Amino acid sequence: MKILLDENLPRQLKADFGADYDVRTVRDMGWLGKKNGELLGLIVFNGFDFLVTIDKNLRYQQNLDRIELKIFLLLSINNRRETLQALVEKIKDKIREGNLKKLNEIS
């Protein structure tokens, strides 16, 4: 399973997922600065299963029902790694449980 971390998240966060997860960042993929619509297309075309973001406007800007991708929206007071690390564990739990919605809010 492939996970992409949006550019608004710290790159170091990918290490917090551990070796069992194939996690890349938008920077790793060379997609910095891409608009959401184009980015979502690239994500799906490149076989990612999940997008992790803190962009609360994504659901209003894009028709998420038309893409085969599950999105984790992190609801956090900031985007510092120390703050988000606890949410990574919640993401991993949700993935293990299965039965995910198109947009999954994690707080």
C-alpha positions as CSV (number, residue, x, y, z in Angstrom):
1,M,0.0,0.0,0.0
2,K,1.3,3.4,-1.0
3,I,0.8,6.6,1.1
4,L,1.5,10.1,-0.1
5,L,2.1,13.0,2.4
6,D,0.9,16.3,1.1
7,E,3.5,19.2,0.8
8,N,1.9,20.9,3.9
9,L,3.2,18.1,6.1
10,P,6.8,17.8,7.5
11,R,8.8,15.4,5.4
12,Q,10.2,13.7,8.5
13,L,6.7,12.4,9.3
14,K,7.1,9.6,6.8
15,A,9.6,7.9,9.1
16,D,6.9,7.7,11.8
17,F,4.9,5.2,9.6
18,G,7.7,2.6,9.9
19,A,9.0,0.0,7.4
20,D,5.7,-1.7,6.8
21,Y,4.4,1.3,4.9
22,D,5.5,2.7,1.5
23,V,5.3,6.4,2.3
24,R,6.4,9.2,0.0
25,T,6.1,12.9,0.1
26,V,5.0,15.3,-2.6
27,R,8.6,16.6,-2.6
28,D,10.0,13.0,-3.1
29,M,7.8,12.7,-6.2
30,G,8.8,16.1,-7.6
31,W,5.2,17.4,-7.4
32,L,5.8,20.5,-5.3
33,G,3.5,23.4,-6.3
34,K,1.0,21.3,-8.2
35,K,-2.7,22.4,-7.9
36,N,-5.0,20.0,-6.1
37,G,-6.8,18.7,-9.2
38,E,-3.6,17.9,-11.0
39,L,-2.0,16.5,-7.9
40,L,-5.0,14.1,-7.3
41,G,-4.7,12.9,-10.9
42,L,-0.9,12.2,-10.4
43,I,-1.6,10.4,-7.1
44,V,-4.1,8.0,-8.7
45,F,-2.1,7.5,-11.9
46,N,1.0,6.6,-9.8
47,G,-0.9,4.0,-7.8
48,F,-1.1,5.6,-4.4
49,D,-3.8,4.3,-2.1
50,F,-3.9,7.1,0.5
51,L,-3.3,10.8,0.7
52,V,-2.5,12.4,4.1
53,T,-3.1,16.2,4.3
54,I,-4.2,19.0,6.6
55,D,-5.8,20.9,3.7
56,K,-9.4,21.3,5.0
57,N,-10.5,23.0,1.8
58,L,-9.7,19.9,-0.4
59,R,-13.2,18.5,0.0
60,Y,-14.8,21.7,-1.2
61,Q,-12.4,22.3,-4.1
62,Q,-12.5,18.8,-5.7
63,N,-15.0,16.2,-6.5
64,L,-13.5,13.4,-4.4
65,D,-16.1,10.9,-5.4
66,R,-14.7,10.6,-8.9
67,I,-11.2,9.3,-7.8
68,E,-10.1,6.0,-6.4
69,L,-8.2,7.3,-3.4
70,K,-8.8,7.4,0.4
71,I,-7.8,10.6,2.1
72,F,-6.8,11.2,5.7
73,L,-7.5,14.8,6.8
74,L,-5.5,15.6,9.9
75,L,-7.3,17.9,12.2
76,S,-4.5,19.5,14.2
77,I,-3.6,22.8,15.9
78,N,-0.4,23.0,13.8
79,N,1.6,20.9,11.3
80,R,4.6,20.3,13.4
81,R,6.0,16.7,13.4
82,E,5.7,16.5,17.2
83,T,2.0,17.3,17.1
84,L,1.2,15.0,14.2
85,Q,3.1,11.9,15.3
86,A,0.2,10.7,17.5
87,L,-2.1,11.0,14.5
88,V,0.1,8.7,12.5
89,E,-0.7,5.9,14.9
90,K,-4.4,6.6,14.4
91,I,-4.0,6.5,10.6
92,K,-2.2,3.1,10.9
93,D,-5.0,1.8,13.1
94,K,-7.7,3.0,10.6
95,I,-5.8,1.3,7.7
96,R,-5.6,-2.0,9.7
97,E,-9.3,-1.8,10.6
98,G,-10.3,-1.3,7.0
99,N,-13.8,0.0,6.1
100,L,-12.5,3.4,5.3
101,K,-14.5,6.3,3.9
102,K,-13.4,8.4,1.0
103,L,-12.4,11.2,3.4
104,N,-11.3,10.2,6.9
105,E,-10.9,12.9,9.5
106,I,-8.3,12.1,12.1
107,S,-7.9,14.2,15.3
